[in-house]
Amino acid sequence: MTLEGFVLDTRCRPVSGALVEIWHADSSGEYDNAGYKFRGYQFSDANGRWAFATIVTQHYAFRTAHYHFRVQPKGGC
Ligand SMILES: [Fe+2]
């Protein structure tokens, strides 16, 4: 699947060069804490756009299936 979106500022203007990080469990609901698969990052483009090609994650324990994201502007928070 492809997850995609935009980084926008508080005035809805695109933010380029923002660091967008993703991590999630595998198709069995397990996090890879040894090889760190299903983790990555990229920088938003000139239009604030980002996209990740990844798998459909699964639920674990008492949490529904989900993806984690962290975003910070160029140069840090
Ligand atoms: Fe999680």
N, CA, C, O and the ligand as a Tripos MOL2 file, in Angstrom:
@<TRIPOS>MOLECULE
protein
  309   307    78     0     0
PROTEIN
NO_CHARGES

@<TRIPOS>ATOM
      1 N           0.8320   -1.1710    0.0000 N.3       1 MET1
      2 CA          0.0000    0.0000    0.0000 C.3       1 MET1
      3 C           0.8770    1.2340    0.0000 C.2       1 MET1
      4 O           2.0520    1.1700    0.3610 O.2       1 MET1
      5 N           0.3110    2.3480   -0.4020 N.am      2 THR2
      6 CA          1.0360    3.6150   -0.3800 C.3       2 THR2
      7 C           0.3540    4.5560    0.6000 C.2       2 THR2
      8 O          -0.8530    4.7860    0.5190 O.2       2 THR2
      9 N           1.1340    5.0960    1.5220 N.am      3 LEU3
     10 CA          0.6540    6.1200    2.4450 C.3       3 LEU3
     11 C           1.2600    7.4280    1.9700 C.2       3 LEU3
     12 O           2.4750    7.5230    1.7960 O.2       3 LEU3
     13 N           0.4330    8.4270    1.7600 N.am      4 GLU4
     14 CA          0.9640    9.6940    1.2780 C.3       4 GLU4
     15 C           0.2270   10.8600    1.9200 C.2       4 GLU4
     16 O          -0.8970   10.7210    2.4030 O.2       4 GLU4
     17 N           0.8770   11.9940    1.9130 N.am      5 GLY5
     18 CA          0.2690   13.1740    2.5090 C.3       5 GLY5
     19 C           1.0970   14.4100    2.2210 C.2       5 GLY5
     20 O           1.9830   14.4040    1.3670 O.2       5 GLY5
     21 N           0.7930   15.4580    2.9450 N.am      6 PHE6
     22 CA          1.4780   16.7280    2.7930 C.3       6 PHE6
     23 C           1.8720   17.2540    4.1600 C.2       6 PHE6
     24 O           1.1860   17.0130    5.1530 O.2       6 PHE6
     25 N           2.9750   17.9700    4.2020 N.am      7 VAL7
     26 CA          3.3280   18.7270    5.3970 C.3       7 VAL7
     27 C           2.9720   20.1780    5.0970 C.2       7 VAL7
     28 O           3.4560   20.7660    4.1300 O.2       7 VAL7
     29 N           2.1200   20.7410    5.9400 N.am      8 LEU8
     30 CA          1.6640   22.1170    5.7670 C.3       8 LEU8
     31 C           1.9420   22.9080    7.0430 C.2       8 LEU8
     32 O           1.9590   22.3460    8.1380 O.2       8 LEU8
     33 N           2.1570   24.2050    6.8960 N.am      9 ASP9
     34 CA          2.3290   25.0340    8.0910 C.3       9 ASP9
     35 C           0.9550   25.4860    8.6010 C.2       9 ASP9
     36 O          -0.0690   25.0700    8.0600 O.2       9 ASP9
     37 N           0.9260   26.3160    9.6170 N.am     10 THR10
     38 CA         -0.3530   26.7060   10.2310 C.3      10 THR10
     39 C          -1.2090   27.5750    9.3150 C.2      10 THR10
     40 O          -2.3780   27.8250    9.6080 O.2      10 THR10
     41 N          -0.6330   28.0340    8.2110 N.am     11 ARG11
     42 CA         -1.4090   28.7770    7.2150 C.3      11 ARG11
     43 C          -1.7060   27.9180    5.9880 C.2      11 ARG11
     44 O          -2.1030   28.4210    4.9370 O.2      11 ARG11
     45 N          -1.5060   26.6250    6.1450 N.am     12 CYS12
     46 CA         -1.7580   25.6450    5.0720 C.3      12 CYS12
     47 C          -0.8430   25.8440    3.8660 C.2      12 CYS12
     48 O          -1.2210   25.5240    2.7390 O.2      12 CYS12
     49 N           0.3520   26.3680    4.0990 N.am     13 ARG13
     50 CA          1.3460   26.4760    3.0260 C.3      13 ARG13
     51 C           2.2460   25.2460    3.0830 C.2      13 ARG13
     52 O           2.5590   24.7660    4.1730 O.2      13 ARG13
     53 N           2.6690   24.7250    1.9250 N.am     14 PRO14
     54 CA          3.5330   23.5500    1.9200 C.3      14 PRO14
     55 C           4.8550   23.8060    2.6150 C.2      14 PRO14
     56 O           5.4290   24.8900    2.5150 O.2      14 PRO14
     57 N           5.3300   22.7880    3.3210 N.am     15 VAL15
     58 CA          6.6260   22.8450    3.9940 C.3      15 VAL15
     59 C           7.5560   21.8680    3.2750 C.2      15 VAL15
     60 O           7.3500   20.6570    3.3510 O.2      15 VAL15
     61 N           8.5520   22.3640    2.5960 N.am     16 SER16
     62 CA          9.5110   21.4860    1.9210 C.3      16 SER16
     63 C          10.6550   21.1430    2.8600 C.2      16 SER16
     64 O          10.9830   21.9040    3.7710 O.2      16 SER16
     65 N          11.2480   19.9990    2.6250 N.am     17 GLY17
     66 CA         12.4170   19.5780    3.4030 C.3      17 GLY17
     67 C          12.1150   19.1540    4.8180 C.2      17 GLY17
     68 O          13.0370   19.0050    5.6200 O.2      17 GLY17
     69 N          10.8350   18.9500    5.1570 N.am     18 ALA18
     70 CA         10.4900   18.4590    6.4980 C.3      18 ALA18
     71 C          10.8700   16.9800    6.5910 C.2      18 ALA18
     72 O          10.7170   16.2270    5.6290 O.2      18 ALA18
     73 N          11.3560   16.5850    7.7410 N.am     19 LEU19
     74 CA         11.6870   15.1820    7.9920 C.3      19 LEU19
     75 C          10.4070   14.4520    8.3900 C.2      19 LEU19
     76 O           9.7620   14.8180    9.3720 O.2      19 LEU19
     77 N          10.0430   13.4280    7.6370 N.am     20 VAL20
     78 CA          8.8440   12.6240    7.9240 C.3      20 VAL20
     79 C           9.3240   11.2040    8.2180 C.2      20 VAL20
     80 O           9.8970   10.5470    7.3490 O.2      20 VAL20
     81 N           9.0890   10.7370    9.4350 N.am     21 GLU21
     82 CA          9.5050    9.3910    9.8440 C.3      21 GLU21
     83 C           8.2740    8.5020    9.9840 C.2      21 GLU21
     84 O           7.1940    8.9680   10.3480 O.2      21 GLU21
     85 N           8.4510    7.2290    9.6920 N.am     22 ILE22
     86 CA          7.3720    6.2490    9.8190 C.3      22 ILE22
     87 C           7.9200    4.9950   10.4800 C.2      22 ILE22
     88 O           9.0780    4.6360   10.2650 O.2      22 ILE22
     89 N           7.1020    4.3280   11.2780 N.am     23 TRP23
     90 CA          7.4140    2.9880   11.7810 C.3      23 TRP23
     91 C           6.1160    2.2910   12.1150 C.2      23 TRP23
     92 O           5.1280    2.9110   12.5070 O.2      23 TRP23
     93 N           6.1480    0.9720   11.9450 N.am     24 HIS24
     94 CA          4.9470    0.1910   12.2110 C.3      24 HIS24
     95 C           5.2900   -1.2860   12.3590 C.2      24 HIS24
     96 O           6.4070   -1.7080   12.0570 O.2      24 HIS24
     97 N           4.3310   -2.0560   12.8220 N.am     25 ALA25
     98 CA          4.4920   -3.4970   12.9950 C.3      25 ALA25
     99 C           4.4080   -4.1980   11.6300 C.2      25 ALA25
    100 O           3.9620   -3.6130   10.6430 O.2      25 ALA25
    101 N           4.8400   -5.4410   11.6010 N.am     26 ASP26
    102 CA          4.7810   -6.2140   10.3610 C.3      26 ASP26
    103 C           3.3840   -6.8180   10.1690 C.2      26 ASP26
    104 O           2.4470   -6.4640   10.8850 O.2      26 ASP26
    105 N           3.2540   -7.7170    9.2160 N.am     27 SER27
    106 CA          1.9400   -8.2980    8.8990 C.3      27 SER27
    107 C           1.4660   -9.2980    9.9500 C.2      27 SER27
    108 O           0.3620   -9.8350    9.8520 O.2      27 SER27
    109 N           2.3180   -9.5470   10.9710 N.am     28 SER28
    110 CA          1.9180  -10.4070   12.0960 C.3      28 SER28
    111 C           1.6910   -9.5890   13.3660 C.2      28 SER28
    112 O           1.4190  -10.1540   14.4250 O.2      28 SER28
    113 N           1.8000   -8.2810   13.2700 N.am     29 GLY29
    114 CA          1.6180   -7.4300   14.4410 C.3      29 GLY29
    115 C           2.8510   -7.3440   15.3200 C.2      29 GLY29
    116 O           2.7570   -6.9970   16.4970 O.2      29 GLY29
    117 N           4.0120   -7.6610   14.7500 N.am     30 GLU30
    118 CA          5.2660   -7.6310   15.5210 C.3      30 GLU30
    119 C           6.1540   -6.4970   15.0380 C.2      30 GLU30
    120 O           6.2690   -6.2510   13.8370 O.2      30 GLU30
    121 N           6.7810   -5.8090   15.9860 N.am     31 TYR31
    122 CA          7.7950   -4.8180   15.6330 C.3      31 TYR31
    123 C           9.1360   -5.5250   15.5150 C.2      31 TYR31
    124 O           9.4540   -6.4030   16.3180 O.2      31 TYR31
    125 N           9.9120   -5.1450   14.5250 N.am     32 ASP32
    126 CA         11.2500   -5.7080   14.3380 C.3      32 ASP32
    127 C          12.2290   -4.8360   15.1210 C.2      32 ASP32
    128 O          12.6940   -3.8080   14.6310 O.2      32 ASP32
    129 N          12.5300   -5.2620   16.3350 N.am     33 ASN33
    130 CA         13.4340   -4.4950   17.1890 C.3      33 ASN33
    131 C          14.8770   -4.9830   17.1080 C.2      33 ASN33
    132 O          15.7200   -4.6040   17.9210 O.2      33 ASN33
    133 N          15.1510   -5.8410   16.1030 N.am     34 ALA34
    134 CA         16.5230   -6.3000   15.8730 C.3      34 ALA34
    135 C          17.0380   -5.7620   14.5370 C.2      34 ALA34
    136 O          18.1040   -5.1500   14.4720 O.2      34 ALA34
    137 N          16.2710   -5.9960   13.4800 N.am     35 GLY35
    138 CA         16.6930   -5.5490   12.1540 C.3      35 GLY35
    139 C          16.0830   -4.2170   11.7490 C.2      35 GLY35
    140 O          16.5060   -3.6040   10.7700 O.2      35 GLY35
    141 N          15.0850   -3.7730   12.5070 N.am     36 TYR36
    142 CA         14.4270   -2.4710   12.2940 C.3      36 TYR36
    143 C          13.7800   -2.3370   10.9200 C.2      36 TYR36
    144 O          13.8440   -1.2820   10.2890 O.2      36 TYR36
    145 N          13.1490   -3.4360   10.4620 N.am     37 LYS37
    146 CA         12.3540   -3.3270    9.2340 C.3      37 LYS37
    147 C          11.1080   -2.5070    9.5250 C.2      37 LYS37
    148 O          10.7030   -2.3610   10.6780 O.2      37 LYS37
    149 N          10.5230   -1.9910    8.5010 N.am     38 PHE38
    150 CA          9.2930   -1.1930    8.5670 C.3      38 PHE38
    151 C           9.4930    0.0890    9.3660 C.2      38 PHE38
    152 O           8.6130    0.5340   10.1020 O.2      38 PHE38
    153 N          10.6590    0.6570    9.1990 N.am     39 ARG39
    154 CA         10.9880    1.9700    9.7420 C.3      39 ARG39
    155 C          11.6980    2.7290    8.6330 C.2      39 ARG39
    156 O          12.4650    2.1500    7.8650 O.2      39 ARG39
    157 N          11.4420    4.0020    8.5560 N.am     40 GLY40
    158 CA         12.1230    4.7880    7.5380 C.3      40 GLY40
    159 C          11.7980    6.2530    7.6560 C.2      40 GLY40
    160 O          11.0510    6.6850    8.5340 O.2      40 GLY40
    161 N          12.3810    7.0040    6.7480 N.am     41 TYR41
    162 CA         12.1310    8.4390    6.7340 C.3      41 TYR41
    163 C          12.3530    8.9670    5.3270 C.2      41 TYR41
    164 O          12.9640    8.3110    4.4840 O.2      41 TYR41
    165 N          11.8560   10.1320    5.1010 N.am     42 GLN42
    166 CA         12.1280   10.8750    3.8870 C.3      42 GLN42
    167 C          11.8540   12.3420    4.1610 C.2      42 GLN42
    168 O          11.3610   12.7070    5.2290 O.2      42 GLN42
    169 N          12.1800   13.1820    3.1810 N.am     43 PHE43
    170 CA         11.9580   14.6190    3.3140 C.3      43 PHE43
    171 C          10.8530   15.0370    2.3560 C.2      43 PHE43
    172 O          10.7980   14.5740    1.2170 O.2      43 PHE43
    173 N           9.9870   15.9040    2.8190 N.am     44 SER44
    174 CA          8.9020   16.3880    1.9690 C.3      44 SER44
    175 C           9.4840   17.1670    0.7840 C.2      44 SER44
    176 O          10.5260   17.8130    0.8940 O.2      44 SER44
    177 N           8.7810   17.0880   -0.3480 N.am     45 ASP45
    178 CA          9.2690   17.7630   -1.5550 C.3      45 ASP45
    179 C           8.8730   19.2430   -1.5560 C.2      45 ASP45
    180 O           8.3720   19.7560   -0.5550 O.2      45 ASP45
    181 N           9.0920   19.9040   -2.6450 N.am     46 ALA46
    182 CA          8.8250   21.3490   -2.7380 C.3      46 ALA46
    183 C           7.3610   21.6840   -2.4990 C.2      46 ALA46
    184 O           7.0340   22.8100   -2.1230 O.2      46 ALA46
    185 N           6.4780   20.7130   -2.7170 N.am     47 ASN47
    186 CA          5.0420   20.9140   -2.4790 C.3      47 ASN47
    187 C           4.6080   20.3870   -1.1220 C.2      47 ASN47
    188 O           3.4140   20.3250   -0.8280 O.2      47 ASN47
    189 N           5.5760   20.0050   -0.2910 N.am     48 GLY48
    190 CA          5.2670   19.4620    1.0230 C.3      48 GLY48
    191 C           4.8530   18.0090    0.9820 C.2      48 GLY48
    192 O           4.4450   17.4520    2.0010 O.2      48 GLY48
    193 N           4.9500   17.3880   -0.1730 N.am     49 ARG49
    194 CA          4.4330   16.0360   -0.3730 C.3      49 ARG49
    195 C           5.4190   14.9810    0.1160 C.2      49 ARG49
    196 O           6.6350   15.1520    0.0270 O.2      49 ARG49
    197 N           4.8680   13.8930    0.6300 N.am     50 TRP50
    198 CA          5.6540   12.7150    0.9950 C.3      50 TRP50
    199 C           4.8230   11.4810    0.6840 C.2      50 TRP50
    200 O           3.5980   11.5690    0.5920 O.2      50 TRP50
    201 N           5.4730   10.3260    0.5190 N.am     51 ALA51
    202 CA          4.7780    9.0600    0.2580 C.3      51 ALA51
    203 C           5.6880    7.9050    0.6560 C.2      51 ALA51
    204 O           6.8970    7.9390    0.4270 O.2      51 ALA51
    205 N           5.0850    6.8850    1.2530 N.am     52 PHE52
    206 CA          5.8030    5.6670    1.6160 C.3      52 PHE52
    207 C           5.0840    4.4760    0.9920 C.2      52 PHE52
    208 O           3.8640    4.3530    1.1040 O.2      52 PHE52
    209 N           5.8360    3.6050    0.3390 N.am     53 ALA53
    210 CA          5.3020    2.3280   -0.1470 C.3      53 ALA53
    211 C           5.6340    1.2910    0.9170 C.2      53 ALA53
    212 O           6.8050    1.0420    1.2020 O.2      53 ALA53
    213 N           4.6130    0.6930    1.4980 N.am     54 THR54
    214 CA          4.8450   -0.2570    2.5910 C.3      54 THR54
    215 C           3.7490   -1.3150    2.6120 C.2      54 THR54
    216 O           3.0120   -1.4590    1.6370 O.2      54 THR54
    217 N           3.6360   -2.0390    3.6830 N.am     55 ILE55
    218 CA          2.6640   -3.1270    3.7900 C.3      55 ILE55
    219 C           1.4840   -2.6880    4.6530 C.2      55 ILE55
    220 O           1.5170   -1.6360    5.2910 O.2      55 ILE55
    221 N           0.4580   -3.5060    4.6570 N.am     56 VAL56
    222 CA         -0.6560   -3.3030    5.5810 C.3      56 VAL56
    223 C          -0.2480   -3.9220    6.9060 C.2      56 VAL56
    224 O          -0.0350   -5.1320    6.9900 O.2      56 VAL56
    225 N          -0.1390   -3.1090    7.9290 N.am     57 THR57
    226 CA          0.2550   -3.5970    9.2470 C.3      57 THR57
    227 C          -0.9260   -4.3070    9.9200 C.2      57 THR57
    228 O          -2.0550   -4.2520    9.4320 O.2      57 THR57
    229 N          -0.6540   -4.9590   11.0260 N.am     58 GLN58
    230 CA         -1.7080   -5.6570   11.7700 C.3      58 GLN58
    231 C          -1.7480   -5.1760   13.2110 C.2      58 GLN58
    232 O          -0.8010   -4.5640   13.7040 O.2      58 GLN58
    233 N          -2.8430   -5.4600   13.8670 N.am     59 HIS59
    234 CA         -2.9960   -5.0690   15.2640 C.3      59 HIS59
    235 C          -2.0590   -5.8680   16.1510 C.2      59 HIS59
    236 O          -1.5910   -6.9390   15.7640 O.2      59 HIS59
    237 N          -1.7870   -5.3550   17.3280 N.am     60 TYR60
    238 CA         -1.0450   -6.1020   18.3350 C.3      60 TYR60
    239 C          -1.6390   -5.7970   19.6890 C.2      60 TYR60
    240 O          -2.2030   -4.7250   19.9080 O.2      60 TYR60
    241 N          -1.5070   -6.7520   20.6010 N.am     61 ALA61
    242 CA         -2.0380   -6.6250   21.9680 C.3      61 ALA61
    243 C          -3.4450   -6.0300   21.9130 C.2      61 ALA61
    244 O          -4.3380   -6.5970   21.2840 O.2      61 ALA61
    245 N          -3.6350   -4.9090   22.5590 N.am     62 PHE62
    246 CA         -4.9610   -4.2940   22.6250 C.3      62 PHE62
    247 C          -5.0830   -3.0820   21.7190 C.2      62 PHE62
    248 O          -6.0180   -2.2960   21.8670 O.2      62 PHE62
    249 N          -4.1600   -2.9170   20.7880 N.am     63 ARG63
    250 CA         -4.1920   -1.7520   19.8990 C.3      63 ARG63
    251 C          -4.6160   -2.1610   18.4950 C.2      63 ARG63
    252 O          -4.1800   -3.1850   17.9690 O.2      63 ARG63
    253 N          -5.4620   -1.3510   17.9110 N.am     64 THR64
    254 CA         -5.8490   -1.5870   16.5270 C.3      64 THR64
    255 C          -4.6460   -1.3550   15.6170 C.2      64 THR64
    256 O          -3.6630   -0.7410   16.0340 O.2      64 THR64
    257 N          -4.7140   -1.8350   14.3900 N.am     65 ALA65
    258 CA         -3.6210   -1.6210   13.4370 C.3      65 ALA65
    259 C          -3.4040   -0.1210   13.2560 C.2      65 ALA65
    260 O          -4.3610    0.6430   13.1270 O.2      65 ALA65
    261 N          -2.1490    0.2900   13.2470 N.am     66 HIS66
    262 CA         -1.8430    1.7180   13.1530 C.3      66 HIS66
    263 C          -0.4260    1.9330   12.6350 C.2      66 HIS66
    264 O           0.3950    1.0160   12.6210 O.2      66 HIS66
    265 N          -0.1620    3.1520   12.2150 N.am     67 TYR67
    266 CA          1.1530    3.5770   11.7470 C.3      67 TYR67
    267 C           1.5920    4.7360   12.6170 C.2      67 TYR67
    268 O           0.7820    5.5890   12.9790 O.2      67 TYR67
    269 N           2.8650    4.7710   12.9520 N.am     68 HIS68
    270 CA          3.4150    5.8900   13.7050 C.3      68 HIS68
    271 C           4.1130    6.8470   12.7390 C.2      68 HIS68
    272 O           4.8180    6.4160   11.8270 O.2      68 HIS68
    273 N           3.9120    8.1430   12.9470 N.am     69 PHE69
    274 CA          4.6070    9.1620   12.1660 C.3      69 PHE69
    275 C           5.1590   10.2040   13.1180 C.2      69 PHE69
    276 O           4.5830   10.4960   14.1660 O.2      69 PHE69
    277 N           6.2840   10.7470   12.7220 N.am     70 ARG70
    278 CA          6.8310   11.9120   13.4190 C.3      70 ARG70
    279 C           7.3330   12.8610   12.3450 C.2      70 ARG70
    280 O           8.0080   12.4470   11.4020 O.2      70 ARG70
    281 N           7.0020   14.1270   12.4910 N.am     71 VAL71
    282 CA          7.3520   15.1270   11.4790 C.3      71 VAL71
    283 C           8.0380   16.2900   12.1780 C.2      71 VAL71
    284 O           7.5970   16.7560   13.2290 O.2      71 VAL71
    285 N           9.1260   16.7440   11.5720 N.am     72 GLN72
    286 CA          9.7670   17.9490   12.1040 C.3      72 GLN72
    287 C          10.2800   18.7880   10.9370 C.2      72 GLN72
    288 O          10.6670   18.2450    9.9020 O.2      72 GLN72
    289 N          10.2820   20.0930   11.0990 N.am     73 PRO73
    290 CA         10.7080   20.9690    9.9990 C.3      73 PRO73
    291 C          12.2080   20.8650    9.7570 C.2      73 PRO73
    292 O          12.9620   20.3620   10.5900 O.2      73 PRO73
    293 N          12.6090   21.3520    8.6050 N.am     74 LYS74
    294 CA         14.0290   21.3720    8.2670 C.3      74 LYS74
    295 C          14.7870   22.0760    9.3900 C.2      74 LYS74
    296 O          14.3820   23.1470    9.8420 O.2      74 LYS74
    297 N          15.8700   21.4830    9.8290 N.am     75 GLY75
    298 CA         16.6690   22.0820   10.8940 C.3      75 GLY75
    299 C          16.2150   21.7050   12.2820 C.2      75 GLY75
    300 O          16.7950   22.1830   13.2570 O.2      75 GLY75
    301 N          15.1910   20.8580   12.4160 N.am     76 GLY76
    302 CA         14.7240   20.4040   13.7320 C.3      76 GLY76
    303 C          13.5050   21.1470   14.2100 C.2      76 GLY76
    304 O          12.9210   21.9590   13.4920 O.2      76 GLY76
    305 N          13.1270   20.8460   15.4590 N.am     77 CYS77
    306 CA         11.8860   21.4080   16.0160 C.3      77 CYS77
    307 C          12.0360   22.8570   16.4160 C.2      77 CYS77
    308 O          11.0810   23.4660   16.8980 O.2      77 CYS77
    309 FE          2.5020    1.0080   17.6480 Fe       78 LIG78
@<TRIPOS>BOND
     1     1     2 1
     2     2     3 1
     3     3     4 2
     4     3     5 am
     5     5     6 1
     6     6     7 1
     7     7     8 2
     8     7     9 am
     9     9    10 1
    10    10    11 1
    11    11    12 2
    12    11    13 am
    13    13    14 1
    14    14    15 1
    15    15    16 2
    16    15    17 am
    17    17    18 1
    18    18    19 1
    19    19    20 2
    20    19    21 am
    21    21    22 1
    22    22    23 1
    23    23    24 2
    24    23    25 am
    25    25    26 1
    26    26    27 1
    27    27    28 2
    28    27    29 am
    29    29    30 1
    30    30    31 1
    31    31    32 2
    32    31    33 am
    33    33    34 1
    34    34    35 1
    35    35    36 2
    36    35    37 am
    37    37    38 1
    38    38    39 1
    39    39    40 2
    40    39    41 am
    41    41    42 1
    42    42    43 1
    43    43    44 2
    44    43    45 am
    45    45    46 1
    46    46    47 1
    47    47    48 2
    48    47    49 am
    49    49    50 1
    50    50    51 1
    51    51    52 2
    52    51    53 am
    53    53    54 1
    54    54    55 1
    55    55    56 2
    56    55    57 am
    57    57    58 1
    58    58    59 1
    59    59    60 2
    60    59    61 am
    61    61    62 1
    62    62    63 1
    63    63    64 2
    64    63    65 am
    65    65    66 1
    66    66    67 1
    67    67    68 2
    68    67    69 am
    69    69    70 1
    70    70    71 1
    71    71    72 2
    72    71    73 am
    73    73    74 1
    74    74    75 1
    75    75    76 2
    76    75    77 am
    77    77    78 1
    78    78    79 1
    79    79    80 2
    80    79    81 am
    81    81    82 1
    82    82    83 1
    83    83    84 2
    84    83    85 am
    85    85    86 1
    86    86    87 1
    87    87    88 2
    88    87    89 am
    89    89    90 1
    90    90    91 1
    91    91    92 2
    92    91    93 am
    93    93    94 1
    94    94    95 1
    95    95    96 2
    96    95    97 am
    97    97    98 1
    98    98    99 1
    99    99   100 2
   100    99   101 am
   101   101   102 1
   102   102   103 1
   103   103   104 2
   104   103   105 am
   105   105   106 1
   106   106   107 1
   107   107   108 2
   108   107   109 am
   109   109   110 1
   110   110   111 1
   111   111   112 2
   112   111   113 am
   113   113   114 1
   114   114   115 1
   115   115   116 2
   116   115   117 am
   117   117   118 1
   118   118   119 1
   119   119   120 2
   120   119   121 am
   121   121   122 1
   122   122   123 1
   123   123   124 2
   124   123   125 am
   125   125   126 1
   126   126   127 1
   127   127   128 2
   128   127   129 am
   129   129   130 1
   130   130   131 1
   131   131   132 2
   132   131   133 am
   133   133   134 1
   134   134   135 1
   135   135   136 2
   136   135   137 am
   137   137   138 1
   138   138   139 1
   139   139   140 2
   140   139   141 am
   141   141   142 1
   142   142   143 1
   143   143   144 2
   144   143   145 am
   145   145   146 1
   146   146   147 1
   147   147   148 2
   148   147   149 am
   149   149   150 1
   150   150   151 1
   151   151   152 2
   152   151   153 am
   153   153   154 1
   154   154   155 1
   155   155   156 2
   156   155   157 am
   157   157   158 1
   158   158   159 1
   159   159   160 2
   160   159   161 am
   161   161   162 1
   162   162   163 1
   163   163   164 2
   164   163   165 am
   165   165   166 1
   166   166   167 1
   167   167   168 2
   168   167   169 am
   169   169   170 1
   170   170   171 1
   171   171   172 2
   172   171   173 am
   173   173   174 1
   174   174   175 1
   175   175   176 2
   176   175   177 am
   177   177   178 1
   178   178   179 1
   179   179   180 2
   180   179   181 am
   181   181   182 1
   182   182   183 1
   183   183   184 2
   184   183   185 am
   185   185   186 1
   186   186   187 1
   187   187   188 2
   188   187   189 am
   189   189   190 1
   190   190   191 1
   191   191   192 2
   192   191   193 am
   193   193   194 1
   194   194   195 1
   195   195   196 2
   196   195   197 am
   197   197   198 1
   198   198   199 1
   199   199   200 2
   200   199   201 am
   201   201   202 1
   202   202   203 1
   203   203   204 2
   204   203   205 am
   205   205   206 1
   206   206   207 1
   207   207   208 2
   208   207   209 am
   209   209   210 1
   210   210   211 1
   211   211   212 2
   212   211   213 am
   213   213   214 1
   214   214   215 1
   215   215   216 2
   216   215   217 am
   217   217   218 1
   218   218   219 1
   219   219   220 2
   220   219   221 am
   221   221   222 1
   222   222   223 1
   223   223   224 2
   224   223   225 am
   225   225   226 1
   226   226   227 1
   227   227   228 2
   228   227   229 am
   229   229   230 1
   230   230   231 1
   231   231   232 2
   232   231   233 am
   233   233   234 1
   234   234   235 1
   235   235   236 2
   236   235   237 am
   237   237   238 1
   238   238   239 1
   239   239   240 2
   240   239   241 am
   241   241   242 1
   242   242   243 1
   243   243   244 2
   244   243   245 am
   245   245   246 1
   246   246   247 1
   247   247   248 2
   248   247   249 am
   249   249   250 1
   250   250   251 1
   251   251   252 2
   252   251   253 am
   253   253   254 1
   254   254   255 1
   255   255   256 2
   256   255   257 am
   257   257   258 1
   258   258   259 1
   259   259   260 2
   260   259   261 am
   261   261   262 1
   262   262   263 1
   263   263   264 2
   264   263   265 am
   265   265   266 1
   266   266   267 1
   267   267   268 2
   268   267   269 am
   269   269   270 1
   270   270   271 1
   271   271   272 2
   272   271   273 am
   273   273   274 1
   274   274   275 1
   275   275   276 2
   276   275   277 am
   277   277   278 1
   278   278   279 1
   279   279   280 2
   280   279   281 am
   281   281   282 1
   282   282   283 1
   283   283   284 2
   284   283   285 am
   285   285   286 1
   286   286   287 1
   287   287   288 2
   288   287   289 am
   289   289   290 1
   290   290   291 1
   291   291   292 2
   292   291   293 am
   293   293   294 1
   294   294   295 1
   295   295   296 2
   296   295   297 am
   297   297   298 1
   298   298   299 1
   299   299   300 2
   300   299   301 am
   301   301   302 1
   302   302   303 1
   303   303   304 2
   304   303   305 am
   305   305   306 1
   306   306   307 1
   307   307   308 2
@<TRIPOS>SUBSTRUCTURE
     1 MET1         2 RESIDUE 1 A MET
     2 THR2         6 RESIDUE 1 A THR
     3 LEU3        10 RESIDUE 1 A LEU
     4 GLU4        14 RESIDUE 1 A GLU
     5 GLY5        18 RESIDUE 1 A GLY
     6 PHE6        22 RESIDUE 1 A PHE
     7 VAL7        26 RESIDUE 1 A VAL
     8 LEU8        30 RESIDUE 1 A LEU
     9 ASP9        34 RESIDUE 1 A ASP
    10 THR10       38 RESIDUE 1 A THR
    11 ARG11       42 RESIDUE 1 A ARG
    12 CYS12       46 RESIDUE 1 A CYS
    13 ARG13       50 RESIDUE 1 A ARG
    14 PRO14       54 RESIDUE 1 A PRO
    15 VAL15       58 RESIDUE 1 A VAL
    16 SER16       62 RESIDUE 1 A SER
    17 GLY17       66 RESIDUE 1 A GLY
    18 ALA18       70 RESIDUE 1 A ALA
    19 LEU19       74 RESIDUE 1 A LEU
    20 VAL20       78 RESIDUE 1 A VAL
    21 GLU21       82 RESIDUE 1 A GLU
    22 ILE22       86 RESIDUE 1 A ILE
    23 TRP23       90 RESIDUE 1 A TRP
    24 HIS24       94 RESIDUE 1 A HIS
    25 ALA25       98 RESIDUE 1 A ALA
    26 ASP26      102 RESIDUE 1 A ASP
    27 SER27      106 RESIDUE 1 A SER
    28 SER28      110 RESIDUE 1 A SER
    29 GLY29      114 RESIDUE 1 A GLY
    30 GLU30      118 RESIDUE 1 A GLU
    31 TYR31      122 RESIDUE 1 A TYR
    32 ASP32      126 RESIDUE 1 A ASP
    33 ASN33      130 RESIDUE 1 A ASN
    34 ALA34      134 RESIDUE 1 A ALA
    35 GLY35      138 RESIDUE 1 A GLY
    36 TYR36      142 RESIDUE 1 A TYR
    37 LYS37      146 RESIDUE 1 A LYS
    38 PHE38      150 RESIDUE 1 A PHE
    39 ARG39      154 RESIDUE 1 A ARG
    40 GLY40      158 RESIDUE 1 A GLY
    41 TYR41      162 RESIDUE 1 A TYR
    42 GLN42      166 RESIDUE 1 A GLN
    43 PHE43      170 RESIDUE 1 A PHE
    44 SER44      174 RESIDUE 1 A SER
    45 ASP45      178 RESIDUE 1 A ASP
    46 ALA46      182 RESIDUE 1 A ALA
    47 ASN47      186 RESIDUE 1 A ASN
    48 GLY48      190 RESIDUE 1 A GLY
    49 ARG49      194 RESIDUE 1 A ARG
    50 TRP50      198 RESIDUE 1 A TRP
    51 ALA51      202 RESIDUE 1 A ALA
    52 PHE52      206 RESIDUE 1 A PHE
    53 ALA53      210 RESIDUE 1 A ALA
    54 THR54      214 RESIDUE 1 A THR
    55 ILE55      218 RESIDUE 1 A ILE
    56 VAL56      222 RESIDUE 1 A VAL
    57 THR57      226 RESIDUE 1 A THR
    58 GLN58      230 RESIDUE 1 A GLN
    59 HIS59      234 RESIDUE 1 A HIS
    60 TYR60      238 RESIDUE 1 A TYR
    61 ALA61      242 RESIDUE 1 A ALA
    62 PHE62      246 RESIDUE 1 A PHE
    63 ARG63      250 RESIDUE 1 A ARG
    64 THR64      254 RESIDUE 1 A THR
    65 ALA65      258 RESIDUE 1 A ALA
    66 HIS66      262 RESIDUE 1 A HIS
    67 TYR67      266 RESIDUE 1 A TYR
    68 HIS68      270 RESIDUE 1 A HIS
    69 PHE69      274 RESIDUE 1 A PHE
    70 ARG70      278 RESIDUE 1 A ARG
    71 VAL71      282 RESIDUE 1 A VAL
    72 GLN72      286 RESIDUE 1 A GLN
    73 PRO73      290 RESIDUE 1 A PRO
    74 LYS74      294 RESIDUE 1 A LYS
    75 GLY75      298 RESIDUE 1 A GLY
    76 GLY76      302 RESIDUE 1 A GLY
    77 CYS77      306 RESIDUE 1 A CYS
    78 LIG78      309 GROUP 0 **** ****
